[in-house]
């Protein structure tokens, strides 16, 4: 743990983190803020985060390409502490990758990269695991009890921040979609002299007949001035 935390700076740092997360624009910037805090406050060498997207874990951000390689190694094989933390919704602690025998192939790769201890912390919202925060140290037993306590608090902050960022992103996308659909309806109303209800019905029919999202139909109409099909 850093000297600042040891002398009581934890609360101040988390207060600053809360402000930074509130000001973050979107999920990517939110995760980047969390990882930067992890490097400073927990004292890990590298960090990363993976988020659940349509039922699959995807790499959200990493502090170094080596973490992306380690993530892909696990995602490609469907096993490793990252996968375990996601599936079980519980933290996974690896004190020494050179000694761990739960995932031998993963442990060999990670220790070869010079990373000796790992913390995998699930990001949980309303009982549902939405991702995993990964912290890596170059030292065996690199995380003491205080480090782990800070890491768990950080994971809770990250969970709430990611959920808020995703909700905001969804709202923005919904507003954008409504604008596009409204613009497409206007084109149809002018071209075919129909009212708004009829214009929307035309868009919806093309969406259903072609198994394409309504927003996509609207975008295509705006771009080409023609309905897809």
C-alpha positions, 0 to 999 in steps of 0.5 A: 500500500502507498504511504499516502493511504497508510497515513489516512489518505484513503477517504480523500482519494475515494472522494476524489475518485467519486468526483472523477467518475461523476465527470467521466463521459461514457463507459470507456472513460469511467473504466480508464478512471478506475484503472488509473486509481488502481495503479495509484491507490492499490499499488498494483503494477498493471490492471484491467477490466472486462465487462459483460456484453450480451452475455459475453465478457469483453475487454473494456480497458487495460493498462498494458498490452500484456493484460490484454494478452492475458485476458484473451488467453482466458477468453479464448479458452473459457477458463482462468481466474477472470472467468471464475470471478465472473461466473461465481461472482466472487473474488479470486485471489492468486498469491503467487502465480508460480505456485498456483495449480488451479489454472496451470496454463494461465499461471505459466503464462502470467508468471512468465510475463513477470506478474506474480500475484493477481486479484480478480474482483467481480463488479456486481450490481443488484446481485448480478455480475456485470464484469471483473476488475483485475489487479496484477503485482510483480511481487508474490503476495503483492497485495496485503490486507489493506490493499485488498480492502481498498481494492474491494471498495474500488470494485464497488465504486466501479460497479456503480459507476459502470452501471450509471455510465451504461444507463446514460449511454442507453438514454443517449442512444434512445434519444438519438434513435428517436431523432433519426426515426422522426427525421425518417418519418418526415421524409416519408410524410413529405414524399407520400403525403401521409400522416405521422402514424402512417409514416411510422407504420411504414418504417415499422413494417420494413423493420419487421419484414427485413428483420432489421432494427427500426433505427437502422431502417431510419438511418438507411432512409435518411442516407439514401432517401430510399427504404431498404429492401 
